[in-house]
Amino acid sequence: MPIGIYPRTEGHKKKLSESHKGQISWNKGKHSSDETKILISKKKKEYYKKHPEEADRHAKILQEHNKKNPRKGKKHPMYGKTKEEVPNWKGGRTINGGHIYIFTPEHPYATQTGYVQESRLVMEKVLGRYLRSAPEEIVHHKNGNPLDNRSENLEVISQSKHVTLHFGKGENNPGWKGGKFKQNGVLFVKAPEDHPYACKGYIQEHRLVMEQHLGRYLEPFPQEKVMHLNKIKNDNRIENLELKGL
């Protein structure tokens, strides 16, 4: 017999209803313990992980149920509560996309949910006026930390200048790491001037460390390669490096 879910006919539904009429559910009025709830939740997650199609099916069923039975008015669990009593209320302060937002629904440039970036509110208070919307006026964080909204760390600039500051080269970029970056787990550093094997001005740090230790340039890979003894690619201490050649 094929396995699947078949819609019940009206006659079948009526038959089932009559057969269960007058019966009391064995678990009516009983509540599961916290341990049981945790175990059920764990088992559900394991089941859905193995059967993603069932997880999607159940999610659609729940969505349809919520559409047909929206919890409004007195049925809503937060009905009659002030915003301070709602568990998710953060005092009108939240972090989104690395920036702090303040609940200010009366602001002319507030989001649909009534929030404004704190940095903009700080500069508006300093200037005594509303800032013009982007791209005309952008608030730039001088030290590169978008959570530091002290007035002395902020300045109002145009979007074109803001892009130059954040995507510029070298020390002009707050994201500048002193000429060091990671790619595929390997650290690259700014190569010394006129290095014969530098690529776009950078070289793998472990090769540079070995060159400084030996006092000479290494032959290009694969003629000479530097191995990490502990297999950790960014541990570039000389005692962790070993030179191998063909």
ChimeraX commands (.cxc) that place a marker at each C-alpha (Angstrom):
marker #1 position 0.00,0.00,0.00 radius 0.5
marker #1 position 1.48,3.38,-0.97 radius 0.5
marker #1 position 2.56,5.63,1.88 radius 0.5
marker #1 position 1.32,9.20,1.90 radius 0.5
marker #1 position -1.15,11.69,3.25 radius 0.5
marker #1 position -4.65,11.55,1.78 radius 0.5
marker #1 position -7.41,14.13,2.36 radius 0.5
marker #1 position -10.28,12.85,4.50 radius 0.5
marker #1 position -13.77,12.90,3.05 radius 0.5
marker #1 position -16.61,14.58,4.92 radius 0.5
marker #1 position -18.11,11.15,5.62 radius 0.5
marker #1 position -14.83,9.92,7.08 radius 0.5
marker #1 position -14.52,13.00,9.28 radius 0.5
marker #1 position -18.05,12.52,10.58 radius 0.5
marker #1 position -17.39,8.84,11.33 radius 0.5
marker #1 position -14.22,9.71,13.28 radius 0.5
marker #1 position -16.01,12.45,15.20 radius 0.5
marker #1 position -18.81,10.10,16.28 radius 0.5
marker #1 position -16.38,7.34,17.29 radius 0.5
marker #1 position -14.52,9.74,19.62 radius 0.5
marker #1 position -17.61,11.43,20.98 radius 0.5
marker #1 position -17.73,11.50,24.78 radius 0.5
marker #1 position -14.13,10.29,25.16 radius 0.5
marker #1 position -11.76,12.31,27.36 radius 0.5
marker #1 position -8.15,12.65,26.28 radius 0.5
marker #1 position -5.72,10.85,28.61 radius 0.5
marker #1 position -3.52,13.94,28.91 radius 0.5
marker #1 position -6.23,16.57,29.34 radius 0.5
marker #1 position -5.21,19.08,32.04 radius 0.5
marker #1 position -1.71,17.61,32.30 radius 0.5
marker #1 position 1.43,19.57,31.51 radius 0.5
marker #1 position 4.84,18.30,30.44 radius 0.5
marker #1 position 7.82,18.93,32.73 radius 0.5
marker #1 position 10.63,21.26,31.59 radius 0.5
marker #1 position 12.89,18.23,31.05 radius 0.5
marker #1 position 10.28,16.60,28.81 radius 0.5
marker #1 position 9.82,19.82,26.81 radius 0.5
marker #1 position 13.59,20.06,26.22 radius 0.5
marker #1 position 13.71,16.40,25.15 radius 0.5
marker #1 position 10.76,16.85,22.75 radius 0.5
marker #1 position 12.39,19.95,21.26 radius 0.5
marker #1 position 15.68,18.10,20.79 radius 0.5
marker #1 position 13.97,15.12,19.12 radius 0.5
marker #1 position 12.00,17.43,16.82 radius 0.5
marker #1 position 15.18,19.20,15.68 radius 0.5
marker #1 position 16.88,15.86,15.01 radius 0.5
marker #1 position 13.85,14.64,13.04 radius 0.5
marker #1 position 13.57,17.82,10.97 radius 0.5
marker #1 position 17.30,17.71,10.23 radius 0.5
marker #1 position 16.93,14.22,8.76 radius 0.5
marker #1 position 13.62,15.04,7.04 radius 0.5
marker #1 position 13.84,18.65,5.73 radius 0.5
marker #1 position 10.78,18.12,3.52 radius 0.5
marker #1 position 8.69,17.46,6.65 radius 0.5
marker #1 position 10.08,20.60,8.30 radius 0.5
marker #1 position 8.97,22.66,5.28 radius 0.5
marker #1 position 5.55,20.99,5.25 radius 0.5
marker #1 position 4.95,21.65,8.95 radius 0.5
marker #1 position 6.14,25.25,8.61 radius 0.5
marker #1 position 3.61,25.87,5.82 radius 0.5
marker #1 position 0.83,24.32,7.92 radius 0.5
marker #1 position 1.74,26.64,10.82 radius 0.5
marker #1 position 1.81,29.69,8.54 radius 0.5
marker #1 position -1.63,28.86,7.19 radius 0.5
marker #1 position -2.96,28.36,10.71 radius 0.5
marker #1 position -1.58,31.72,11.86 radius 0.5
marker #1 position -3.14,33.45,8.84 radius 0.5
marker #1 position -6.55,31.96,9.55 radius 0.5
marker #1 position -6.29,32.44,13.32 radius 0.5
marker #1 position -4.36,35.67,13.96 radius 0.5
marker #1 position -3.93,36.52,17.62 radius 0.5
marker #1 position -5.40,40.00,17.88 radius 0.5
marker #1 position -6.87,42.09,20.63 radius 0.5
marker #1 position -7.32,40.32,23.96 radius 0.5
marker #1 position -6.07,37.03,22.51 radius 0.5
marker #1 position -2.61,38.50,21.92 radius 0.5
marker #1 position -0.21,37.66,24.81 radius 0.5
marker #1 position 1.03,41.29,24.92 radius 0.5
marker #1 position -2.48,42.79,25.01 radius 0.5
marker #1 position -2.83,45.61,27.55 radius 0.5
marker #1 position 0.90,45.69,28.38 radius 0.5
marker #1 position 3.05,48.80,28.09 radius 0.5
marker #1 position 6.19,48.63,25.96 radius 0.5
marker #1 position 8.31,48.41,29.11 radius 0.5
marker #1 position 6.49,45.19,30.07 radius 0.5
marker #1 position 7.09,43.49,26.71 radius 0.5
marker #1 position 10.03,41.01,27.00 radius 0.5
marker #1 position 11.61,42.12,23.68 radius 0.5
marker #1 position 11.57,45.83,24.58 radius 0.5
marker #1 position 15.15,47.13,24.77 radius 0.5
marker #1 position 14.31,50.57,26.09 radius 0.5
marker #1 position 14.02,51.89,22.53 radius 0.5
marker #1 position 17.66,51.06,21.81 radius 0.5
marker #1 position 18.75,48.31,19.44 radius 0.5
marker #1 position 21.72,47.31,17.27 radius 0.5
marker #1 position 21.19,46.53,13.61 radius 0.5
marker #1 position 23.89,46.10,10.96 radius 0.5
marker #1 position 26.59,47.15,13.44 radius 0.5
marker #1 position 24.91,50.51,14.19 radius 0.5
marker #1 position 22.91,51.64,17.23 radius 0.5
marker #1 position 19.32,52.70,16.54 radius 0.5
marker #1 position 17.05,54.69,18.88 radius 0.5
marker #1 position 13.25,54.46,18.86 radius 0.5
marker #1 position 12.19,57.96,17.71 radius 0.5
marker #1 position 8.89,57.56,15.81 radius 0.5
marker #1 position 8.27,61.33,15.62 radius 0.5
marker #1 position 11.50,61.88,13.62 radius 0.5
marker #1 position 10.80,62.87,9.97 radius 0.5
marker #1 position 13.41,60.40,8.68 radius 0.5
marker #1 position 12.62,57.50,11.01 radius 0.5
marker #1 position 12.35,54.00,9.57 radius 0.5
marker #1 position 8.98,52.31,9.12 radius 0.5
marker #1 position 9.41,50.81,12.59 radius 0.5
marker #1 position 10.19,54.24,14.10 radius 0.5
marker #1 position 13.99,53.99,14.57 radius 0.5
marker #1 position 16.83,56.40,13.76 radius 0.5
marker #1 position 20.59,55.85,13.90 radius 0.5
marker #1 position 21.97,57.19,17.18 radius 0.5
marker #1 position 24.94,58.79,15.40 radius 0.5
marker #1 position 22.57,60.94,13.33 radius 0.5
marker #1 position 20.58,61.98,16.40 radius 0.5
marker #1 position 23.81,63.02,18.17 radius 0.5
marker #1 position 24.96,65.18,15.26 radius 0.5
marker #1 position 21.49,66.71,14.84 radius 0.5
marker #1 position 21.65,67.78,18.48 radius 0.5
marker #1 position 25.12,69.29,17.94 radius 0.5
marker #1 position 24.08,71.15,14.78 radius 0.5
marker #1 position 20.63,72.09,16.05 radius 0.5
marker #1 position 18.83,70.84,12.92 radius 0.5
marker #1 position 17.75,67.69,11.11 radius 0.5
marker #1 position 20.37,66.13,8.85 radius 0.5
marker #1 position 19.54,65.82,5.18 radius 0.5
marker #1 position 19.01,62.23,4.05 radius 0.5
marker #1 position 21.69,60.23,2.24 radius 0.5
marker #1 position 23.55,60.69,-0.03 radius 0.5
marker #1 position 23.73,64.38,0.86 radius 0.5
marker #1 position 24.76,63.99,4.49 radius 0.5
marker #1 position 26.37,60.90,6.06 radius 0.5
marker #1 position 27.66,60.59,9.63 radius 0.5
marker #1 position 31.21,59.23,9.63 radius 0.5
marker #1 position 32.86,57.55,12.65 radius 0.5
marker #1 position 36.45,58.84,12.79 radius 0.5
marker #1 position 37.88,55.83,14.64 radius 0.5
marker #1 position 36.02,53.31,12.49 radius 0.5
marker #1 position 33.87,52.03,15.38 radius 0.5
marker #1 position 30.16,52.45,14.46 radius 0.5
marker #1 position 29.15,51.85,18.09 radius 0.5
marker #1 position 31.18,54.83,19.38 radius 0.5
marker #1 position 28.69,57.68,19.02 radius 0.5
marker #1 position 30.47,60.34,21.04 radius 0.5
marker #1 position 30.12,63.70,19.27 radius 0.5
marker #1 position 33.92,64.12,19.08 radius 0.5
marker #1 position 34.13,60.86,17.13 radius 0.5
marker #1 position 31.54,61.94,14.54 radius 0.5
marker #1 position 31.56,64.21,11.51 radius 0.5
marker #1 position 29.00,64.92,8.80 radius 0.5
marker #1 position 30.31,64.35,5.28 radius 0.5
marker #1 position 29.03,63.57,1.81 radius 0.5
marker #1 position 28.54,60.00,0.63 radius 0.5
marker #1 position 31.34,60.29,-1.97 radius 0.5
marker #1 position 33.84,61.31,0.72 radius 0.5
marker #1 position 32.52,58.58,3.02 radius 0.5
marker #1 position 33.13,55.93,0.33 radius 0.5
marker #1 position 36.67,57.26,-0.19 radius 0.5
marker #1 position 37.41,57.04,3.54 radius 0.5
marker #1 position 36.06,53.52,3.97 radius 0.5
marker #1 position 37.33,52.03,0.75 radius 0.5
marker #1 position 40.51,54.03,0.37 radius 0.5
marker #1 position 44.00,52.57,0.68 radius 0.5
marker #1 position 46.39,52.42,3.58 radius 0.5
marker #1 position 46.03,54.57,6.66 radius 0.5
marker #1 position 43.07,56.50,5.20 radius 0.5
marker #1 position 40.92,53.39,5.63 radius 0.5
marker #1 position 39.64,52.74,9.20 radius 0.5
marker #1 position 39.70,49.04,8.35 radius 0.5
marker #1 position 43.46,49.20,7.68 radius 0.5
marker #1 position 45.18,46.33,9.51 radius 0.5
marker #1 position 48.71,47.65,9.24 radius 0.5
marker #1 position 49.31,45.97,5.88 radius 0.5
marker #1 position 48.20,42.51,7.01 radius 0.5
marker #1 position 45.27,40.38,5.83 radius 0.5
marker #1 position 44.21,36.71,5.79 radius 0.5
marker #1 position 43.34,34.65,2.73 radius 0.5
marker #1 position 42.42,30.94,2.89 radius 0.5
marker #1 position 43.80,30.84,6.43 radius 0.5
marker #1 position 47.21,32.21,5.36 radius 0.5
marker #1 position 48.48,35.60,6.57 radius 0.5
marker #1 position 49.80,38.07,3.99 radius 0.5
marker #1 position 51.84,41.14,4.93 radius 0.5
marker #1 position 53.13,44.19,3.12 radius 0.5
marker #1 position 56.35,43.12,1.39 radius 0.5
marker #1 position 59.57,45.12,1.70 radius 0.5
marker #1 position 60.21,47.48,-1.20 radius 0.5
marker #1 position 61.67,45.90,-4.35 radius 0.5
marker #1 position 60.97,42.35,-3.11 radius 0.5
marker #1 position 61.43,40.19,-6.26 radius 0.5
marker #1 position 58.58,37.78,-5.47 radius 0.5
marker #1 position 55.95,40.12,-4.03 radius 0.5
marker #1 position 52.49,39.95,-5.56 radius 0.5
marker #1 position 50.72,43.33,-5.70 radius 0.5
marker #1 position 53.02,44.48,-2.90 radius 0.5
marker #1 position 52.22,41.58,-0.52 radius 0.5
marker #1 position 53.91,38.33,0.50 radius 0.5
marker #1 position 52.99,35.37,2.70 radius 0.5
marker #1 position 54.12,36.16,6.25 radius 0.5
marker #1 position 55.64,32.72,6.93 radius 0.5
marker #1 position 57.91,33.06,3.88 radius 0.5
marker #1 position 58.99,36.55,4.93 radius 0.5
marker #1 position 59.78,35.28,8.46 radius 0.5
marker #1 position 61.92,32.48,7.02 radius 0.5
marker #1 position 63.72,34.91,4.68 radius 0.5
marker #1 position 64.52,37.22,7.57 radius 0.5
marker #1 position 65.80,34.22,9.55 radius 0.5
marker #1 position 68.03,32.99,6.70 radius 0.5
marker #1 position 69.10,36.45,5.53 radius 0.5
marker #1 position 68.20,35.77,1.88 radius 0.5
marker #1 position 65.27,35.56,-0.52 radius 0.5
marker #1 position 63.60,32.17,-0.85 radius 0.5
marker #1 position 63.27,30.55,-4.23 radius 0.5
marker #1 position 59.71,30.77,-5.57 radius 0.5
marker #1 position 57.24,27.97,-4.79 radius 0.5
marker #1 position 57.50,25.01,-5.34 radius 0.5
marker #1 position 61.31,25.11,-5.44 radius 0.5
marker #1 position 61.33,26.17,-1.81 radius 0.5
marker #1 position 58.30,25.96,0.43 radius 0.5
marker #1 position 57.78,26.76,4.12 radius 0.5
marker #1 position 55.82,24.22,6.18 radius 0.5
marker #1 position 53.99,24.79,9.47 radius 0.5
marker #1 position 54.98,22.05,11.93 radius 0.5
marker #1 position 51.76,22.27,13.97 radius 0.5
marker #1 position 49.59,22.60,10.80 radius 0.5
marker #1 position 48.29,26.02,11.94 radius 0.5
marker #1 position 48.73,28.31,8.95 radius 0.5
marker #1 position 48.72,31.57,10.86 radius 0.5
marker #1 position 51.25,30.49,13.51 radius 0.5
marker #1 position 54.31,32.05,11.91 radius 0.5
marker #1 position 56.83,31.79,14.76 radius 0.5
marker #1 position 60.20,30.74,13.33 radius 0.5
marker #1 position 60.27,27.68,15.64 radius 0.5
marker #1 position 57.05,26.50,14.01 radius 0.5
marker #1 position 58.40,26.79,10.46 radius 0.5
marker #1 position 60.41,24.34,8.37 radius 0.5
marker #1 position 61.98,24.98,4.96 radius 0.5
marker #1 position 61.68,22.29,2.32 radius 0.5
marker #1 position 63.00,22.22,-1.21 radius 0.5
marker #1 position 62.64,20.02,-4.27 radius 0.5
marker link #1:1,2 radius 0.2
marker link #1:2,3 radius 0.2
marker link #1:3,4 radius 0.2
marker link #1:4,5 radius 0.2
marker link #1:5,6 radius 0.2
marker link #1:6,7 radius 0.2
marker link #1:7,8 radius 0.2
marker link #1:8,9 radius 0.2
marker link #1:9,10 radius 0.2
marker link #1:10,11 radius 0.2
marker link #1:11,12 radius 0.2
marker link #1:12,13 radius 0.2
marker link #1:13,14 radius 0.2
marker link #1:14,15 radius 0.2
marker link #1:15,16 radius 0.2
marker link #1:16,17 radius 0.2
marker link #1:17,18 radius 0.2
marker link #1:18,19 radius 0.2
marker link #1:19,20 radius 0.2
marker link #1:20,21 radius 0.2
marker link #1:21,22 radius 0.2
marker link #1:22,23 radius 0.2
marker link #1:23,24 radius 0.2
marker link #1:24,25 radius 0.2
marker link #1:25,26 radius 0.2
marker link #1:26,27 radius 0.2
marker link #1:27,28 radius 0.2
marker link #1:28,29 radius 0.2
marker link #1:29,30 radius 0.2
marker link #1:30,31 radius 0.2
marker link #1:31,32 radius 0.2
marker link #1:32,33 radius 0.2
marker link #1:33,34 radius 0.2
marker link #1:34,35 radius 0.2
marker link #1:35,36 radius 0.2
marker link #1:36,37 radius 0.2
marker link #1:37,38 radius 0.2
marker link #1:38,39 radius 0.2
marker link #1:39,40 radius 0.2
marker link #1:40,41 radius 0.2
marker link #1:41,42 radius 0.2
marker link #1:42,43 radius 0.2
marker link #1:43,44 radius 0.2
marker link #1:44,45 radius 0.2
marker link #1:45,46 radius 0.2
marker link #1:46,47 radius 0.2
marker link #1:47,48 radius 0.2
marker link #1:48,49 radius 0.2
marker link #1:49,50 radius 0.2
marker link #1:50,51 radius 0.2
marker link #1:51,52 radius 0.2
marker link #1:52,53 radius 0.2
marker link #1:53,54 radius 0.2
marker link #1:54,55 radius 0.2
marker link #1:55,56 radius 0.2
marker link #1:56,57 radius 0.2
marker link #1:57,58 radius 0.2
marker link #1:58,59 radius 0.2
marker link #1:59,60 radius 0.2
marker link #1:60,61 radius 0.2
marker link #1:61,62 radius 0.2
marker link #1:62,63 radius 0.2
marker link #1:63,64 radius 0.2
marker link #1:64,65 radius 0.2
marker link #1:65,66 radius 0.2
marker link #1:66,67 radius 0.2
marker link #1:67,68 radius 0.2
marker link #1:68,69 radius 0.2
marker link #1:69,70 radius 0.2
marker link #1:70,71 radius 0.2
marker link #1:71,72 radius 0.2
marker link #1:72,73 radius 0.2
marker link #1:73,74 radius 0.2
marker link #1:74,75 radius 0.2
marker link #1:75,76 radius 0.2
marker link #1:76,77 radius 0.2
marker link #1:77,78 radius 0.2
marker link #1:78,79 radius 0.2
marker link #1:79,80 radius 0.2
marker link #1:80,81 radius 0.2
marker link #1:81,82 radius 0.2
marker link #1:82,83 radius 0.2
marker link #1:83,84 radius 0.2
marker link #1:84,85 radius 0.2
marker link #1:85,86 radius 0.2
marker link #1:86,87 radius 0.2
marker link #1:87,88 radius 0.2
marker link #1:88,89 radius 0.2
marker link #1:89,90 radius 0.2
marker link #1:90,91 radius 0.2
marker link #1:91,92 radius 0.2
marker link #1:92,93 radius 0.2
marker link #1:93,94 radius 0.2
marker link #1:94,95 radius 0.2
marker link #1:95,96 radius 0.2
marker link #1:96,97 radius 0.2
marker link #1:97,98 radius 0.2
marker link #1:98,99 radius 0.2
marker link #1:99,100 radius 0.2
marker link #1:100,101 radius 0.2
marker link #1:101,102 radius 0.2
marker link #1:102,103 radius 0.2
marker link #1:103,104 radius 0.2
marker link #1:104,105 radius 0.2
marker link #1:105,106 radius 0.2
marker link #1:106,107 radius 0.2
marker link #1:107,108 radius 0.2
marker link #1:108,109 radius 0.2
marker link #1:109,110 radius 0.2
marker link #1:110,111 radius 0.2
marker link #1:111,112 radius 0.2
marker link #1:112,113 radius 0.2
marker link #1:113,114 radius 0.2
marker link #1:114,115 radius 0.2
marker link #1:115,116 radius 0.2
marker link #1:116,117 radius 0.2
marker link #1:117,118 radius 0.2
marker link #1:118,119 radius 0.2
marker link #1:119,120 radius 0.2
marker link #1:120,121 radius 0.2
marker link #1:121,122 radius 0.2
marker link #1:122,123 radius 0.2
marker link #1:123,124 radius 0.2
marker link #1:124,125 radius 0.2
marker link #1:125,126 radius 0.2
marker link #1:126,127 radius 0.2
marker link #1:127,128 radius 0.2
marker link #1:128,129 radius 0.2
marker link #1:129,130 radius 0.2
marker link #1:130,131 radius 0.2
marker link #1:131,132 radius 0.2
marker link #1:132,133 radius 0.2
marker link #1:133,134 radius 0.2
marker link #1:134,135 radius 0.2
marker link #1:135,136 radius 0.2
marker link #1:136,137 radius 0.2
marker link #1:137,138 radius 0.2
marker link #1:138,139 radius 0.2
marker link #1:139,140 radius 0.2
marker link #1:140,141 radius 0.2
marker link #1:141,142 radius 0.2
marker link #1:142,143 radius 0.2
marker link #1:143,144 radius 0.2
marker link #1:144,145 radius 0.2
marker link #1:145,146 radius 0.2
marker link #1:146,147 radius 0.2
marker link #1:147,148 radius 0.2
marker link #1:148,149 radius 0.2
marker link #1:149,150 radius 0.2
marker link #1:150,151 radius 0.2
marker link #1:151,152 radius 0.2
marker link #1:152,153 radius 0.2
marker link #1:153,154 radius 0.2
marker link #1:154,155 radius 0.2
marker link #1:155,156 radius 0.2
marker link #1:156,157 radius 0.2
marker link #1:157,158 radius 0.2
marker link #1:158,159 radius 0.2
marker link #1:159,160 radius 0.2
marker link #1:160,161 radius 0.2
marker link #1:161,162 radius 0.2
marker link #1:162,163 radius 0.2
marker link #1:163,164 radius 0.2
marker link #1:164,165 radius 0.2
marker link #1:165,166 radius 0.2
marker link #1:166,167 radius 0.2
marker link #1:167,168 radius 0.2
marker link #1:168,169 radius 0.2
marker link #1:169,170 radius 0.2
marker link #1:170,171 radius 0.2
marker link #1:171,172 radius 0.2
marker link #1:172,173 radius 0.2
marker link #1:173,174 radius 0.2
marker link #1:174,175 radius 0.2
marker link #1:175,176 radius 0.2
marker link #1:176,177 radius 0.2
marker link #1:177,178 radius 0.2
marker link #1:178,179 radius 0.2
marker link #1:179,180 radius 0.2
marker link #1:180,181 radius 0.2
marker link #1:181,182 radius 0.2
marker link #1:182,183 radius 0.2
marker link #1:183,184 radius 0.2
marker link #1:184,185 radius 0.2
marker link #1:185,186 radius 0.2
marker link #1:186,187 radius 0.2
marker link #1:187,188 radius 0.2
marker link #1:188,189 radius 0.2
marker link #1:189,190 radius 0.2
marker link #1:190,191 radius 0.2
marker link #1:191,192 radius 0.2
marker link #1:192,193 radius 0.2
marker link #1:193,194 radius 0.2
marker link #1:194,195 radius 0.2
marker link #1:195,196 radius 0.2
marker link #1:196,197 radius 0.2
marker link #1:197,198 radius 0.2
marker link #1:198,199 radius 0.2
marker link #1:199,200 radius 0.2
marker link #1:200,201 radius 0.2
marker link #1:201,202 radius 0.2
marker link #1:202,203 radius 0.2
marker link #1:203,204 radius 0.2
marker link #1:204,205 radius 0.2
marker link #1:205,206 radius 0.2
marker link #1:206,207 radius 0.2
marker link #1:207,208 radius 0.2
marker link #1:208,209 radius 0.2
marker link #1:209,210 radius 0.2
marker link #1:210,211 radius 0.2
marker link #1:211,212 radius 0.2
marker link #1:212,213 radius 0.2
marker link #1:213,214 radius 0.2
marker link #1:214,215 radius 0.2
marker link #1:215,216 radius 0.2
marker link #1:216,217 radius 0.2
marker link #1:217,218 radius 0.2
marker link #1:218,219 radius 0.2
marker link #1:219,220 radius 0.2
marker link #1:220,221 radius 0.2
marker link #1:221,222 radius 0.2
marker link #1:222,223 radius 0.2
marker link #1:223,224 radius 0.2
marker link #1:224,225 radius 0.2
marker link #1:225,226 radius 0.2
marker link #1:226,227 radius 0.2
marker link #1:227,228 radius 0.2
marker link #1:228,229 radius 0.2
marker link #1:229,230 radius 0.2
marker link #1:230,231 radius 0.2
marker link #1:231,232 radius 0.2
marker link #1:232,233 radius 0.2
marker link #1:233,234 radius 0.2
marker link #1:234,235 radius 0.2
marker link #1:235,236 radius 0.2
marker link #1:236,237 radius 0.2
marker link #1:237,238 radius 0.2
marker link #1:238,239 radius 0.2
marker link #1:239,240 radius 0.2
marker link #1:240,241 radius 0.2
marker link #1:241,242 radius 0.2
marker link #1:242,243 radius 0.2
marker link #1:243,244 radius 0.2
marker link #1:244,245 radius 0.2
marker link #1:245,246 radius 0.2
view
